[in-house]
């Protein structure tokens, strides 16, 4: 993807393992692509907790000294990109608190859509929040649950949450991994020696030589006790699932398993079907690195047109990169992407990207390719047209800033200055992934949201889309 959008977080947990903090560090390192704002780990040693977190990348937040101070044989960890709550250390996770049941640590990937209602209700009853994240709501619900048994209280509290929540929790007795009833965000279960591991993606298992077992099912709580046993309970039995299809298109690493599927073959299938839907004559296929490489390979394999790395992406752009005071046209794109003239000059170039959000960066990339002497540029997008924002844990622009929602295909083609443009169809997307609309959420492409928003339901303008925009404006205004 030329214009990055961000998933909310990555979560990792390990139970009953020596050097739990070091293993959690490695797991978070492999999940770094899911969040770069902050990182944190909480460990448990015989009921005593140790915590360290900070702003920035995993390798910057932790070192050997900090990890050695995180004692214990169980740990949960988190890497964050904020979609609810501001970006500051107070909102870094895992959240660790003491309350009437003892202590509890929580790490959350996703986004609750009834945050405002729950928070308002809880505050009216005396709850005091120390963060602005939606993740803290579960702790307050647990504190107020009438159930004395922790697992029953957790079951009861989860009934109040609506939206996307893949979570790992830890207290003195348990390490728990759970997913919301629709299973919107991924979470997998693995085995490490005599212990168990949870990770947003299976790449978190590979780095520590843990064995992938299965996905945590939608509506399921997988409970690991301090004696090392495992138990599965369901707090909900949904009739349908709504797993985020964009995880397979873009977010997850290609070497991961998510939702019980291997990501790499799915992405190659996107490229194959993209060719089948719109065969195009060309001399070379060029991916927009790095997330489009798999789809471009599939396109090349199906078409027989050579695959070449015609665009090189820099991986070493720091957040404090200093822009020269004298303006350089398209500076932001140039420090990230560099065209390879020998691959592009005099060629009919087929550019494969996984999606288009605003269209700003891909337009600059096309301009670079033209400047290198390409005779034709044909743009192929390995997903459908993005027409709606996501409210379930992806940081996306408001609808008015999505080029696919505000322009026709011909207008987009003209704006991007390409010779042809084709997006993968929704049918092609599901064919490539191997699932049905009853299994995945594709609201960003279809506008069919699996969960209604409380703010939307107040409006009578649901059919014409005004309610979605109104709900979006309220959420942005409240920074929730």
N, C-alpha and C positions, 0 to 999 in steps of 0.2 A: 504494500500500500504506500503510495507516494505521500499521502497526507495522513500522519499517524492519528488514530483515535485510541482510546485507552480503556482497557478493562479495569474493573475496580480494584482487584487484588489477587494475590495468591496466598493460599494457606497450606500449612504443613504441620504434621503432628507425629510424634513417635512415642511409643509406650513400651516400657520394660526393656531398655537397651542401655548398655554402658556408653558413656560419652554422648549422652543424648543431645547436649547443646551443640557439639561439633557436627553431629549428624543433621540436626535441624538447620544449622548454618549452611551445610552443603545442599540440603533440600531447597532452602530459600534461594540459594545462589542459582540453582537450575530453574527457578521460577521467576527470576529477575525480570523477564520480559513482561510479566503481568503487573508490575508496579515498581516504580523507581523513586517515589517520593519519600518513603520511610520504610524501615525494617525493624522487626522486634522479635525477641524470643523470651518466653517464660518457661522455667524449669521447676520440677517438683522433686525434692529429696526428702522422703519420709514425712510428707506433710508440710515441709517448709519450702517457701517459694523464693525464686531468684529471678530477676528481670533485668533486661537491658534492651533499649531501643533508641533509635535516633533517626534523624532526617538524612536522606541520601541512599546510596546503593548499599547492598549487603556487605560488600568488601570494604566499604568505607565506615560502616557503622560498627562492625565487629573486627576484633583482632584476637590473637592468641590469649592475651591477658584477659579480655572481657569474657571470652568463651570459657576459660578455666574457672572463672568466678561463678559461672552458671552451673551449679552442682545439681545432680539428680539423674535419675534413669528414665524420666519422662519429660517431654517438652512439646510446646506448641509454638509455631512461628507464623509470621505474616509479612508480606510485602504489599505496599499500598500505593494505589493511585486513586485519589479522591474523586468520588462522584457525589457523595453527600458529606457535608462537613468541610470546613476549610482545611487547607494544607498547612498544618503546624504540628509540632511535637505532641501537643496535648491530644491530638486525634490519632496518633500512631497506635498501632495494635501489635500484639494482643492487649486487650483491656484486662487489667488485673484489679480485683476489688475484694474487700472484705464486707460481708453482709451477714444477715442473721443465720445463714446456713454454714458459715465458714468463709472460705475464700473460693474465688472462681476466676478463671482466665478464659477469655473468649476471643477468637479470631474469625472474621467474617468476610466472605466474598459474595458480593451481590448488592442488591438495593431494595429496601422495603418501600412499598408504595403507599402504605398507610402510616408513615412516620409522623406526620403532623397530628393526625387524630389521636394516635397512641400517646405521643409525647404530651399533648395538651391535657389529655385525660389523666395521665400519671402525675403531671405537675400540679393539677388541680387537687390531687390527693396527697400532695406533700413531697413527691419525689424531687430530688435535686440532681440535675445532670451535670457531670463534670466535663463532658465532651459535646461536640455538635454532630456526632455521627449517629446514624440510625442503629448501629450495632449495639450501643449501650442499652437500648430499649429492652432487650431480652433479660438483662440482669435485673432491671427494675420489676419486670413481670415476675421473675422468679422470686424476688424478695417479697412480693405481695401475694404469691400463690397460697391458697389455703392448704394445699397438700404438704404434709410433713416429709414424706419420702422424696428425695431429690429427683429421682427418675420420673416419678409421677408428677412432680411439680414442673419438670421440664416438658413433659408431654402436654400438660395443661397449658403452659405458657406459649408453646409453639402454635397452639390453635389461634392465637390472637394475631400472628404475623401474616402479612400478605405481601407477596413479592418474591424476589430472588434471595435465597439465603443458603449457601453452602457454608457450613461452619465446622470449626473444631473447638471443643471445650475441654477444660481440664480442671478438676478439683482434687481434693486429697484422695478420693476413692476411684475416680474414673478418668479416662481419656475417651472422648466421644467425637465421632464424625457424623454429620447429618446433612441432609439436603431437603429443600423445600418440596412440597407435594408435586409441583410441576417439574422439578429437576432442572431449573433453568441454567444454573451454573454447574460445572463439573466438580466431582470429587471422587477420588479412587482410593481403594483399600489395598494395602500390600503387606507382605510378611518380611520381617527382618530378624533373622536368627530365631530367638524365642519370643520376640516381640512383634508388634504390629505398627504399621505406618499408614497415615493418611496424607494425600497430596492432591492439590488441584489438578495436576497432570502426572502421568506416570513417569515423566522424565525426572521427577523428584525421587523416584525409586531407583532409577538406573544409576544415578551418581553415587549411591551408597550400597549398590549391589543388593537392593531389596527385591523381592519377587512380587510382581504385579499379580493380584488375586482377582479383583473384579471392581466394577464401579459401585459406589454406594447408591442404592436405588432411591428414586424420588419418594419422599415421605418416610424415609428410613433413618433410624438412629442405630449406628453400630457402636456398641459399648465395650470398651476394654477395661477390665477391672485390674486392681493393683496386684492380684495374684496371677495375672497373665491370661485369664480366660476371656473369650469373646462372646457377645450376645447381640442378636439383632432384634430390634423392635420397630414397628411401624406406628408413627403418630398420625399418619394419614394414608388413605388408600385411594389415590386419584384415579378417575376414569380415563384420563388422558395425560400425556406428558407434553412439555413445551421446552425442550432442551434448546439452548441457543445455537442456532445453526451457524452463526458467524464465528463461533469458536472453531468450527471445522474449516471455515473459509480463511480465517486470518489469525485469530488470537493465539491458539495453542501451537506449541512447537511441533514441527512435522514428525519428530521422532516419538511423540507421545501417543498414548491411548487415552481417549476421553469418551464418555458415554458408551463405553464398551467397543469403540471403533478405533482403528489405527488412522492417524491423521494423514500421513503421507500418501497412501493410496487414494484416499478420498480427494485430496487436492489434485493429484494427477488426473483423476477421473473428471474433475471440473474442466481441465484443459482439453481432454479428449472430446467431451461433449460440446464444448465451446466450438471446436473445429467442426464437429458434425452438424451443428446448427447453422453455421455460416462459414463454409469453406472459402478461403481467400488465397489468391496467388501472392507469393512473396518470396524474397531471397533469404531472409534471415528472421528468426524469432528471438526477440529480446525481452527478458522479464524486467519489471521494475523491482529491484532487489529490496529486501530479501524474501518477503513473504509471498511473492508471486513466482518464485523459481519452480516450485513443484507443478503448478498449473501450466507454466510455460513448457516444462518438460513433457507433460502429457499432451499438450497441443502439438509439440514437435514430433512426438512418437506417432500420433495419429495422422498427422499431415505429411510427414516425411521431410518437412522443411527444416534446415539445420537450426539448432539452438546455439546461440552465442551470448556471452556476457558482454553486451554492448553498453551497459551502464554499470559503473562501479560505485558502490556506496561506501562512504566513510563511516567507520564505527567508533571514531575517536573524537567526536564533537562533544565537548564538555558544556555544561550549562552556563559556564562563565566565558564562553567564547567571545572575544572582543571584536566587534564589527568596526572596520575602519571608518573614520569620521567622514572621509570622502565617499559619497554614495557609489556603490557598485551595483549595477542592474542585476536583479535576480540573485543577490548575494546569498540569501538563505538556502536556495536550492543548490547553488554552486558548491557550497561547503559540504553539502550532504551527498550530492550526486555528480559524477563525472562521466561524460560520454567517451566511448572508445572510437575514435575517428576511423580507424582501419576496418572496424566491423560495420560501420554505418554508411560510409561514403559511397555514393553511387548505388545504393541498395534500396529495394522495396522492403521496408522494415515493418514487421508485425510486432507491435508492443503489447505485452500481456501484463495486466495489472489485476489485483484481486477485487478492487472496488474503487469507486470514486465518491468522495464525500462532498467537498466544496468545489473541487475542480481546479484549485489554484496551483498546486504543485505540479500536477500532471501536465498542465498547460505549459509550465516553464520547462519541464522535461522534454516535451514535444518540440519546443523552441530550440533547445540544445541539440536535439537530433537533427532538426532541419539545418541548423548552422553547420553541422558536420557533413552535410552534403547528401543526406538521404533523399531519394527521388520521390518516394511515397511513404506515408506513415498510416498504418491501419491499426486502430486501437481496439483491443479485445479485452473485455472485463469478465472475470471468472465468477461473477455473481450478478443477480438482478439489479435493477435500478434502485438506489437507496432513496426512499421517499419519506420516511418517518423517523423521528428520534427514538432512542431506546430509553426505557424507564426502569430497566432491570439490571443495571450495573455496568453499562458502557457509557463512557463520557462522549456523547455525540452532540453536535450543534443543534440549535433549534431549527424547526422545519424550514423557516424562511432562508436559512443559510445552506440548505442541502440543494445542490444544483439539480439533482434528479427530481426534486419536488417542485421546483420553480421554473424548469425549462423543458421543452420538448427534446426528443432525441436529435432532431435536426439542429435545434438551437445549441445543444451541447456540442455536437460535432463541429459546428461553425465556431463556437467559442474556443474549443480546444485546438482548432486548426489542423484537424486530421482529415485524411482522404476518405476514411470510412470508420464507423463505430458500431460495435455490437456488444450488448450485454447478454450474459447467460440468462435464459428464461427460468422462471420459477420451477417449471416441470423439469428442466435440465438440471437444476440445482438438486432437487430431491432425487432424481435418477442417479446423479453422481454420488451423493452421500449414501444412498441406499435406504432412505427412510420416507415416511409419509408426513403430511402436514399435521397429522394427529400425534406425531412423535416429537416434532420440533416447533420452536417459535421462529417465525420468519417475519415478525411484525415490521421490522425495519424495511423490508421489501414489499410487504403486502398491506400494511396498515391494520392487520387483523391481530389485535392485542389479546393474548390469552387471559389477561386479568384486567378488569375495569378499574379505573382510578376513582377514588372517592370524589375528587374534584370534578371529574368528568360527569359523574352521575347527577351532579347538581344542575347540569345544563340540559336544555332541550335541544341543543344544536349538535347532538352526537353525530348524526348522519353527514353533515356537511363539513365536519372536521374542526369547527370552531372550538369545541370543547377540548380537543387535544391541545390546541395552541394555548387556550386559556389555562389549562392545567400546567402546561410547560412553563408559562410565564410565572405562575404562582410559585412553582418549585424553584425556579431560578431566583426569584425575588427573595424567597425565604432562605436560600442557600441550604436546602435540606436534601 
